[in-house]
Amino acid sequence: MGAQIGVEYALGGCRVSFLVRQRARAEPRVEQALGLAQAHGLADEDALARAREAIGWEEGEPELIVESLPEDLALKAAALAPLAERHPDAILATNTSSISIGALGEAAGIAGRIVGTHYWNPPLLMPLVEVVAGAQTPVALCERVAELLRAIGKRPVVLEREVDGLLWNRLQLAVLRESLWLVEQGIATPGTIDEVMRDGLARRWRLTGPFETVGLGGAATFDAIAANLFPVLSDAKAGSGFGPHVPSDPGRLATLRERRDHALAEELRAERGSV
């Protein structure tokens, strides 16, 4: 994800320095990200040329440092701490899906300088970014990060306060937990669940969110449904695992990715008025 995040900042007119462990592995990923933007009509040749000119591999003097390492608190803290020391005026942002911003800030010694910026995959094609502060993060820092995100064409979603898993993954994992339970109990196949979510709930939720949907259907009706269903929904702390139930064939995954990316890009171009 780091390559796409950096490329999006470069396409947005920022100077970007990639700090990586293995440049030989990172450079092709950056080129792939630039190629993705070009393939989906999000950047023309001039924009790509400017972005390449703006991308470097040497550490500069940044206003914002975006960390995008695997979901390991110790690993992230070990990377952020020395960067914070070398760049005392920089804002530190972590692209985490589940780690506490406050805990990471404490571990890295940057509790008053860290902001969570959770990008959704694929970052170049997904317009929203979750922004969340730790307990000691000044509000002004979050506001500045949101401002920077808007400047490159993103739509920041600022959480009122920190919570485990942030917002996106709490919603996503709640649905996934129930989906896994339904499969494990033999109630529906993974394919049936995918169809109902993709062509049923998601089709409607794309136009009206959950609370808007309840408003249209009537709060009293949904209260009655909730009274019947809340007590019997899955509260599993663990399951059998997703591995046996998900597609793994490389050809099928490539087809799914192509279909997803094409549709996301088409929608993003329409939102930006570039079609």
Order of alpha helices (4+ residues) and beta strands (2+ residues): alpha-beta-alpha-alpha-beta-beta-alpha-beta-alpha-beta-beta-alpha-beta-alpha-alpha-alpha-alpha-alpha-alpha
